[in-house]
Amino acid sequence: MPPLHGANLRILLAGAAVAHLSSSPVARASPCAPPAPLRLRAFASHSASEPPPPPPSSPSPSPSRVLASAGAACDCEQGAKPAICTADELHYAPVPGTDWRIALWRYRPPPEAPKRNHPLMLLSGVATNAVGFDLSPGASFARHMSMQGFDTWIVEVRGAGLSTRGSELAAASTKSDLSPNSGVDEILTKKVNVVPPAKDMSTNELQSVEVPVLTDKNMVETNTSEEPQLVTKLTNALARLSATFSGYVNDSRLRNIADSFFDRVTELHPDDSLTSSIEEVADKILGLMEFPQTSAIYDQISQLSQRLVKILGEGQQNVSPRLFGWQERLSATIEDLQKQLELIISYDWDFDHYLEEDVPAAIDYIKQQSVTKDGKLLAIGHSMGGILLYAMISKCAFEGADLELAAIVTLASSVDYTTSNSSLKLLVPLADPAEMLRVPAIPLGTLLSTTYPISSRAPYILSLLRSQISAKDMMDPELLSKLILNNFCTVPAKVLLQLTTAFRDGGLRNRTGTFFFKEHLRKIKVPVLALAGDEDLICPPEAVYETVKLIPQHLVTYKVFGKPEGPHYAHYDLVGGRKALHEVYPCIIEFLSQHDEVSS
C-alpha cells in the first residue's frame, strides 16, 4: 500500500463514503441476527431499562446502521446492554421534533462516595462515541468521576455510538422484503405525489403552482423504450434527487451534483455528436427540479429519462464496432447517485443540531432522572464537546436565558483557532462546500478500523495519527489501538463544514453565519475551567487561550498540562493519558467540588 499524500486524502474519503454504503445488508439484516462485531456493535441500539417505542416513519437510514441495529433488536427486547457499553445503565432520550433517540451512558456513584448536589454530563469530540470516556476499567474517566460521587452521564449525540433513529429497527426488519428500488418508490410516493400546493405566507391561502409543460418532438407519451427498467430506475433516481434537495441546498450545489451525474452519463457513449442532445435533455431535467415535485413533474422527468436512454441506446448502435455493456454502466452510474442520496438523507445535520436539539434533550432527560434542587448540571466537554459548551453559554448570555449549568470544564477546546498552528488547518482548504457535499458523510470509524492496522507505521499517513491523539509514552499501545478502532463514527460533512468556521476570522459561527459565538463569551456568568495539553497538535494551548481571554477573569481558570522535561499531553491525554489520573483528574474534581453548591 503506497503512502497517502494530502492530495489523495479527499479521494480516499470519497471512496470510503461510497464503500460505506456499497455492500447490501439485505441478507444479514435479520431482527434476530447474531451479535455484530465489536466495532459495529458500537453503533447498535440497546436499552438497559425499557425498549424504544414503535418507530415512526422517516427517511431511509444508513445501511451500516440498519445492519447494526438489526443485530441488536433481540437484545433490545430483552432489555440487555451491548458488550461495548460498560456503563451501569444505558438510557435513551428522545429528541423533540425528530425521530432520534440519543444514548446516555450512566455511571452511578457507589454508596460510600461523597454526596454531590449536581449530576455530571460528559460530551465527547466530533465523530466520537462514549468509548473515549470509558476505555477500560483502569482508564475510565467516567467511572473515576462516579467514584468521586458524581452521577455521571456520557451523551452520545445523533449518529454517534448507540444513538438511534426510530426508523432503523423497522427498516432492518423489512429490508429483506424490499426490492432494490422499493425504497426509492416509497420515498417518491411520499415526496412526489403528495406535495401540497404552496401557500401565500401573507394570506395563508393555497396558491396554484404553474407546472411547465415541456414539448419535444422526440419525446413519447408512454413508456415504449426498449429499456423500461433503466428508464424507471433513472426516473426514480432523478425524481428522488429533486425531492430530496428541495429546500435543502441552494441551486448551485444541486446543479453541481446533477452536473456531475450527467457528465458521467455523457461519458457512456463514444460519439461526440450526441453530447448536445444529452446536454439538452439534462438541462430540461434540471429545469424541472426547480419546481415543487408533483405527479406532473414526475411524469415529465419520466419522459425525459426515456429520451435519454433512447439517445444512449441509439448512440451505441451507430458506432462500429458496436459497444456492449452500456446498460450495465448506466445502471452503475445511477446506483452511485442513489448511494450519494442515501448518505445525504441519513446524515443530514450540522453542529447547530447538536447545540439546539441534542444537548438540550440530554439535559432535560438527565434532570428528570437525577433531580437537583436548583435544576442545574455540571458539564465537561472534550474537543467538540467543549466547543458545544462554549457555544451553549455564549448563546444563553446573548439571549439572557437562564443557564442550566452550574459550571463547565473544557478539555482541548476553542471557538477560535485563527491564531494557532492547529494541524486541522491543513484540512480547511479541502472544505469547499460544494465539493464536500459530494462526500456528504465521512465514515471515519470504518476508514480507521480498516486501514489503521496496516498503515499505522511510517511512511504511511496514519502513522501521524498517534501524535495527533497521544504524546509519546502517554498511552498503552493496546489502549490506543482500542481507542482508534472503537471510538470513531461517521460524521456528516455539514458538521465539519460548520466547524471549519472556527479557523476563519471571527471564529465559530452558526449555520447561517450570522451569530459569532466568541462575541458573547464576555457576558457569561458561569465558572469555566479550561485545560490544554502542551503537545496538543489539534487544539494547541494558544488556541485554547484565544477563547479563554474573552471570558471574565473572575470566572475562568486556565491551565496547561505538560512539562518541558515531560510528561507531555496531546489531544486525548487530558482524558485518557497515563498521567491524567494523578495530574488532570484532581484538578477537575477540585474545580467541580468548589462549584457543586446549590444556588439559593
C-alpha positions in Angstrom: 0.0 0.0 0.0 1.6 3.3 -1.1 1.9 6.2 1.3 -1.2 8.5 1.3 -0.4 12.1 0.5 -2.5 15.2 1.1 -3.6 15.4 -2.5 -5.1 11.9 -2.3 -6.9 12.4 1.0 -10.2 13.6 -0.4 -10.2 10.8 -3.0 -9.7 8.3 -0.1 -12.6 9.9 1.9 -14.9 9.9 -1.1 -14.2 6.2 -1.8 -14.7 5.3 1.8 -18.0 7.2 1.9 -19.2 5.2 -1.1 -17.9 1.9 0.3 -19.8 2.7 3.5 -23.0 2.0 1.6 -21.7 -0.3 -1.1 -22.5 -3.7 0.5 -26.1 -4.7 0.7 -27.2 -5.7 4.2 -30.3 -7.4 3.0 -29.1 -11.0 3.5 -27.9 -10.2 7.0 -30.4 -7.8 8.4 -32.5 -10.3 10.4 -34.1 -8.9 13.5 -32.5 -11.8 15.5 -29.1 -11.8 13.7 -26.1 -12.8 15.7 -24.3 -10.0 17.6 -22.3 -7.7 15.4 -18.5 -7.5 15.6 -17.2 -5.1 18.2 -16.8 -2.0 16.1 -20.3 -2.5 14.6 -21.9 -3.1 18.0 -20.6 0.3 19.0 -23.4 1.7 16.8 -26.1 -0.8 17.8 -29.3 0.1 19.6 -30.0 -1.4 23.1 -31.7 -0.3 26.2 -30.9 -1.2 29.8 -34.3 -0.3 31.1 -37.2 -0.2 28.7 -37.1 -0.8 24.9 -37.7 2.0 22.5 -41.3 2.6 21.4 -42.5 1.6 17.9 -40.6 3.7 15.4 -42.3 6.4 13.2 -41.7 6.6 9.5 -38.6 8.6 8.4 -36.1 8.8 5.6 -34.1 5.7 4.9 -31.2 5.1 7.4 -27.6 4.3 6.6 -27.4 0.6 5.7 -24.5 0.1 8.0 -26.5 1.4 10.9 -29.5 -0.7 9.8 -27.3 -3.7 10.0 -26.0 -2.9 13.5 -29.5 -2.0 14.8 -31.0 -5.2 13.3 -28.4 -7.3 15.0 -29.4 -5.6 18.3 -33.1 -6.0 18.0 -33.4 -9.2 20.0 -31.2 -8.0 22.8 -33.2 -4.7 22.9 -36.4 -6.6 23.6 -34.7 -8.5 26.4 -33.5 -5.2 27.9 -29.8 -6.1 27.7 -26.9 -3.8 27.2 -24.4 -4.5 24.4 -21.0 -5.5 25.5 -19.5 -2.3 24.2 -21.5 -0.4 26.8 -19.6 -0.7 30.1 -21.8 1.8 32.0 -24.1 0.9 34.9 -27.1 1.8 32.8 -27.9 2.7 29.2 -30.7 5.2 28.6 -32.3 6.8 25.6 -33.5 10.4 25.4 -35.9 11.3 22.7 -35.0 14.5 20.7 -38.3 16.5 20.4 -39.4 17.1 16.8 -37.2 14.3 15.4 -37.1 10.5 15.4 -33.7 10.4 17.1 -33.1 8.8 20.4 -29.8 9.8 21.8 -27.9 7.3 24.0 -26.8 8.2 27.5 -24.4 6.0 29.4 -24.9 6.4 33.2 -22.4 5.7 35.9 -24.0 5.7 39.4 -21.8 6.7 42.4 -21.2 3.9 45.0 -22.9 4.4 48.4 -19.6 5.2 50.1 -18.8 8.1 47.6 -19.1 11.7 48.7 -22.5 13.2 48.2 -22.9 15.7 45.4 -25.6 18.2 44.5 -25.4 18.1 40.7 -25.2 15.3 38.1 -22.3 15.5 35.7 -22.7 15.5 31.9 -19.8 14.5 29.6 -19.7 15.5 25.9 -17.1 13.9 23.6 -15.4 15.2 20.4 -16.5 15.2 16.8 -17.2 11.8 15.2 -16.6 10.0 18.5 -18.7 8.0 20.9 -18.7 7.2 24.6 -15.8 4.8 24.5 -13.2 7.5 24.8 -14.5 8.4 28.3 -14.6 4.7 29.4 -11.7 2.9 27.6 -11.0 0.3 30.2 -11.5 -0.4 33.9 -8.1 1.1 34.6 -8.6 4.0 32.2 -12.1 5.3 32.6 -12.7 9.0 33.2 -16.4 8.4 33.6 -16.0 5.7 36.2 -13.5 7.7 38.1 -15.9 10.7 38.3 -18.7 8.5 39.5 -16.4 7.1 42.2 -15.9 10.7 43.4 -19.7 10.9 43.9 -20.9 12.4 40.7 -23.9 10.9 39.0 -22.1 10.7 35.6 -23.7 10.7 32.2 -22.0 10.4 28.8 -24.0 11.8 26.0 -23.8 10.3 22.5 -25.3 12.8 20.1 -27.2 11.8 17.0 -25.3 9.5 14.7 -22.7 8.6 17.4 -22.3 5.3 19.2 -25.6 3.7 20.4 -27.9 6.6 19.5 -30.5 5.5 17.0 -33.2 6.7 14.7 -36.7 5.5 15.3 -36.9 4.0 11.8 -33.8 1.9 11.9 -35.2 -1.3 13.6 -38.3 -1.2 11.5 -36.2 -0.7 8.4 -34.0 -3.6 9.3 -36.9 -5.9 9.8 -38.5 -5.2 6.5 -35.3 -4.7 4.4 -35.2 -8.2 3.2 -38.7 -8.0 1.8 -38.0 -5.0 -0.3 -37.0 -4.9 -4.0 -33.9 -2.9 -4.9 -36.0 0.0 -6.0 -38.8 -0.2 -3.4 -37.1 2.2 -1.0 -36.9 4.7 -3.8 -40.5 4.1 -4.8 -41.7 4.6 -1.2 -39.9 7.9 -0.9 -41.2 9.1 -4.2 -44.7 8.2 -3.1 -44.3 10.4 -0.1 -42.3 13.2 -1.6 -43.5 13.5 -5.1 -47.1 12.5 -5.2 -48.4 14.1 -2.0 -46.7 17.6 -2.1 -49.4 20.1 -1.2 -49.8 23.3 -3.1 -47.7 26.2 -1.9 -49.2 28.8 0.5 -49.0 32.6 0.2 -47.5 33.4 3.6 -49.2 36.8 3.7 -52.7 35.5 3.2 -52.2 31.9 4.3 -54.1 30.8 1.3 -53.2 28.0 -1.1 -51.6 29.0 -4.3 -51.6 27.2 -7.6 -48.2 26.3 -8.9 -47.7 26.7 -12.6 -46.2 23.5 -13.8 -44.1 23.9 -17.0 -45.1 21.6 -19.9 -42.1 20.7 -22.0 -42.6 19.6 -25.5 -40.1 17.7 -27.6 -40.8 16.0 -30.9 -38.6 13.2 -29.8 -40.4 12.6 -26.5 -43.1 10.0 -26.4 -46.1 10.0 -24.1 -45.9 6.4 -23.0 -43.0 4.2 -22.0 -42.2 2.3 -25.1 -38.5 2.2 -24.6 -36.5 -0.9 -25.2 -35.0 -0.5 -21.8 -38.0 0.1 -19.5 -36.2 -1.0 -16.3 -33.4 1.5 -17.0 -36.0 4.3 -17.6 -37.8 3.5 -14.4 -34.5 3.4 -12.4 -33.3 6.6 -13.9 -36.6 8.4 -13.4 -36.8 7.3 -9.7 -33.2 8.5 -9.1 -33.7 11.9 -10.7 -37.1 12.5 -9.1 -35.6 11.5 -5.7 -32.7 13.8 -6.3 -35.1 16.7 -6.9 -37.4 15.8 -4.0 -34.5 15.2 -1.6 -32.9 18.6 -2.2 -36.0 20.7 -2.4 -35.3 23.4 0.2 -32.2 21.6 1.4 -29.4 23.1 -0.7 -29.2 26.1 -3.0 -29.4 25.8 -6.7 -25.6 25.9 -7.3 -25.0 22.9 -5.1 -27.9 21.0 -6.6 -26.5 21.7 -10.1 -23.0 20.5 -9.0 -24.4 17.1 -8.0 -26.6 16.8 -11.1 -23.9 18.1 -13.5 -21.5 15.5 -12.1 -24.1 12.8 -12.7 -24.8 13.9 -16.3 -21.1 14.2 -17.0 -20.7 10.6 -16.2 -23.7 9.7 -18.3 -22.2 11.6 -21.3 -19.0 9.5 -21.0 -21.0 6.4 -21.6 -21.2 6.9 -25.4 -18.3 7.4 -27.8 -20.0 9.7 -30.3 -19.3 13.4 -29.5 -22.1 14.4 -31.8 -24.6 13.1 -29.3 -23.3 15.3 -26.5 -25.5 18.3 -27.4 -28.6 16.0 -27.3 -27.7 14.7 -23.9 -27.0 18.2 -22.6 -30.3 19.4 -23.9 -32.2 16.6 -22.0 -30.1 17.3 -18.9 -30.9 21.0 -18.9 -34.6 20.3 -19.2 -34.4 17.9 -16.2 -32.5 20.5 -14.2 -35.2 23.0 -15.0 -37.9 20.7 -13.7 -36.0 20.2 -10.4 -36.5 23.9 -9.6 -40.3 23.3 -9.2 -42.3 21.7 -6.4 -42.4 17.9 -7.0 -45.8 16.9 -8.3 -47.1 14.0 -10.3 -47.0 16.2 -13.4 -43.3 17.0 -12.8 -42.6 13.3 -12.2 -44.3 12.3 -15.5 -42.1 14.8 -17.4 -39.0 13.6 -15.7 -40.0 10.1 -16.7 -40.4 11.1 -20.4 -37.0 12.9 -20.4 -35.4 9.8 -18.8 -36.9 7.7 -21.6 -35.5 10.1 -24.1 -32.0 10.0 -22.5 -31.9 6.2 -22.5 -33.0 6.2 -26.2 -30.2 8.6 -27.1 -27.6 6.4 -25.4 -29.0 3.2 -27.0 -29.0 4.7 -30.5 -25.5 6.1 -30.0 -24.1 2.7 -29.1 -25.7 1.1 -32.2 -24.4 3.7 -34.6 -20.7 3.1 -33.8 -18.5 0.4 -35.3 -17.6 -1.9 -33.8 -20.8 -1.9 -31.7 -20.2 -1.4 -28.0 -21.9 -3.6 -25.4 -22.5 -3.3 -21.7 -23.6 0.4 -21.8 -26.8 -0.6 -19.9 -24.8 -2.0 -17.0 -22.6 1.1 -16.9 -25.6 3.4 -16.9 -27.2 1.3 -14.2 -24.0 1.5 -12.1 -23.9 5.3 -12.6 -27.5 5.6 -11.4 -26.7 3.4 -8.3 -23.8 5.6 -7.4 -26.2 8.6 -7.4 -28.6 6.7 -5.2 -25.9 5.9 -2.7 -24.9 9.5 -2.5 -28.5 10.4 -1.9 -28.7 7.7 0.8 -25.8 9.2 2.6 -27.2 12.7 2.4 -30.6 11.7 3.7 -29.0 9.6 6.5 -26.5 12.3 7.6 -28.5 15.5 7.3 -27.4 17.5 10.3 -24.8 20.0 11.4 -23.3 21.4 14.6 -26.3 23.5 15.4 -28.5 20.4 15.6 -26.2 19.1 18.4 -26.3 22.5 20.1 -30.0 23.3 19.8 -31.6 19.9 19.9 -29.5 17.0 21.1 -27.7 18.6 24.1 -30.9 20.3 25.5 -32.7 17.0 25.1 -29.9 15.3 27.1 -30.0 17.9 29.8 -33.8 17.7 30.2 -33.6 13.9 30.4 -30.7 13.9 33.0 -32.6 16.4 35.2 -35.6 14.1 35.2 -33.6 11.1 36.2 -31.2 12.8 38.6 -33.1 15.6 40.3 -31.2 18.6 41.7 -32.6 21.3 44.0 -31.6 24.1 41.6 -32.2 22.2 38.3 -28.6 22.6 37.2 -25.9 20.2 35.9 -22.1 20.2 35.9 -20.6 19.6 32.5 -17.3 18.5 30.9 -16.6 18.6 27.2 -13.6 17.3 25.3 -12.7 18.8 22.0 -16.0 19.4 20.1 -17.8 18.6 23.4 -16.1 21.7 24.9 -16.9 23.7 21.9 -20.6 22.8 22.4 -20.4 24.0 26.0 -18.8 27.3 24.9 -21.5 27.8 22.2 -24.2 27.0 24.7 -23.1 29.5 27.4 -22.5 32.1 24.7 -26.0 31.7 23.2 -27.6 31.9 26.7 -25.6 35.0 27.5 -26.8 36.7 24.3 -30.4 35.7 24.9 -30.3 36.5 28.6 -31.6 33.0 29.2 -31.2 31.1 32.5 -28.3 28.7 32.1 -28.9 25.1 33.2 -25.2 24.5 34.0 -23.6 25.3 37.4 -20.0 25.1 36.0 -18.2 23.7 32.9 -14.9 22.2 32.2 -13.5 22.3 28.7 -10.6 20.0 27.6 -8.7 21.0 24.5 -11.4 23.2 23.1 -11.7 26.6 21.5 -14.2 28.5 19.3 -11.3 30.4 17.6 -8.3 28.7 16.0 -7.2 31.5 13.8 -4.0 32.4 15.7 -2.9 28.8 16.4 -0.9 26.3 14.3 -3.5 23.6 14.7 -2.9 20.6 12.4 -6.5 20.8 11.4 -5.7 23.9 9.3 -4.3 21.5 6.7 -7.9 20.3 6.1 -9.5 23.7 5.7 -8.6 24.1 2.1 -10.4 20.8 1.4 -13.6 22.1 2.9 -15.1 23.6 -0.1 -18.9 23.5 0.5 -19.9 22.3 -3.0 -17.1 19.7 -3.0 -17.8 18.4 0.4 -21.5 17.9 -0.4 -20.3 15.3 -3.0 -19.0 13.4 0.0 -21.9 14.1 2.4 -20.6 11.9 5.2 -17.1 10.8 6.2 -17.1 7.2 7.6 -14.2 7.9 9.9 -14.7 4.9 12.1 -14.8 2.5 9.1 -11.9 4.2 7.5 -9.7 4.0 10.6 -10.7 0.4 11.6 -9.9 -0.9 8.1 -6.7 1.0 7.4 -5.1 1.6 10.8 -3.8 -2.0 11.4 -1.8 -1.9 8.1 -0.9 1.8 7.8 -0.2 2.9 11.3 3.6 2.9 10.9 5.8 5.1 8.8 5.8 6.1 5.9 2.0 5.9 5.8 -0.1 8.9 6.6 -1.9 7.2 9.5 1.4 6.8 11.3 0.9 10.5 12.1 -2.3 9.8 13.9 -0.7 8.7 17.1 1.0 12.0 17.7 -2.3 13.8 17.0 -4.1 11.7 19.7 -1.5 11.0 22.3 2.0 12.1 23.2 4.9 9.6 23.4 4.6 7.1 26.2 1.3 8.5 27.4 -0.9 5.6 26.4 -0.5 1.9 26.4 -0.3 0.7 22.7 -3.2 -1.7 23.2 -5.5 1.0 24.6 -4.5 3.4 21.8 -5.5 0.8 19.3 -8.7 0.2 21.1 -9.5 3.9 21.1 -8.8 4.2 17.4 -10.7 1.1 16.4 -13.8 1.7 18.6 -14.2 5.4 19.4 -14.8 6.9 16.0 -18.1 7.2 14.0 -19.4 8.5 10.7 -19.7 12.3 10.6 -21.7 14.5 8.2 -19.8 16.8 6.0 -22.2 19.6 7.2 -20.9 19.2 10.7 -17.3 19.6 9.5 -18.1 22.5 7.3 -19.6 24.4 10.2 -16.7 23.6 12.5 -14.2 24.9 9.9 -15.6 28.4 10.6 -13.6 28.3 13.8 -10.5 28.6 11.6 -11.7 31.8 9.9 -11.9 35.4 11.0 -14.5 35.8 13.7 -14.3 32.2 14.9 -17.1 29.6 15.1 -20.5 30.8 13.9 -24.0 29.3 13.5 -25.1 27.6 10.3 -26.3 30.8 8.7 -23.1 32.7 9.6 -25.0 35.4 11.4 -24.0 34.6 15.0 -20.4 34.6 16.2 -20.1 32.6 19.5 -16.9 34.3 20.7 -18.5 37.7 20.7 -20.8 36.9 23.7 -18.4 35.0 26.0 -17.6 38.2 27.8 -21.2 38.3 29.1 -21.3 34.8 30.5 -22.0 34.1 34.2 -20.9 30.5 34.6 -17.5 29.4 36.0 -15.2 27.8 33.5 -12.1 25.6 33.8 -10.2 25.5 30.5 -7.5 22.9 30.2 -4.9 22.4 27.4 -2.1 20.0 26.6 1.4 21.3 25.9 1.8 19.0 22.8 -1.8 19.1 21.5 -1.4 19.5 17.8 -5.1 19.7 17.2 -6.0 22.3 19.7 -2.7 23.9 20.9 -2.6 25.9 24.1 -2.7 29.2 22.1 -6.0 28.2 20.6 -7.4 27.4 24.0 -6.2 30.7 25.3 -7.7 32.6 22.4 -11.1 31.6 23.8 -10.1 31.9 27.5 -9.1 35.6 27.2 -12.6 36.5 26.2 -14.2 35.2 29.4 -14.4 37.4 32.5 -11.2 36.8 34.5 -13.0 36.1 37.8 -15.0 33.3 36.1 -12.2 31.4 34.2 -9.4 29.2 35.3 -6.8 28.3 32.7 -4.1 25.6 33.0 -1.7 23.9 30.5 -0.6 20.4 31.4 2.8 19.1 30.5 6.4 19.9 31.5 9.5 20.7 29.4 11.1 17.6 30.6 7.9 15.5 30.3 5.4 14.1 30.5 3.7 15.8 27.7 0.0 15.9 26.9 -1.5 15.6 23.4 -5.2 15.9 22.4 -6.6 12.8 24.1 -4.2 12.6 27.0 -6.2 15.1 29.1 -8.9 12.3 29.2 -7.0 9.1 29.0 -3.3 9.6 29.3 -1.4 7.6 31.9 -0.6 10.6 34.0 -4.1 12.1 33.8 -5.4 10.1 36.8 -2.9 11.8 39.1 -2.5 15.2 37.5 -5.6 16.2 35.5 -8.4 14.5 37.3 -7.7 16.0 40.7 -7.7 19.5 39.1 -11.1 18.9 37.6 -12.6 17.4 40.8 -11.3 20.3 42.9 -12.9 22.8 40.5 -16.2 20.9 40.3 -16.4 20.5 44.0 -16.0 24.3 44.5 -19.0 24.9 42.3 -21.2 22.0 43.4 -23.0 24.0 46.0 -26.7 24.5 45.3 -27.6 28.1 44.4 -30.1 29.9 46.6 
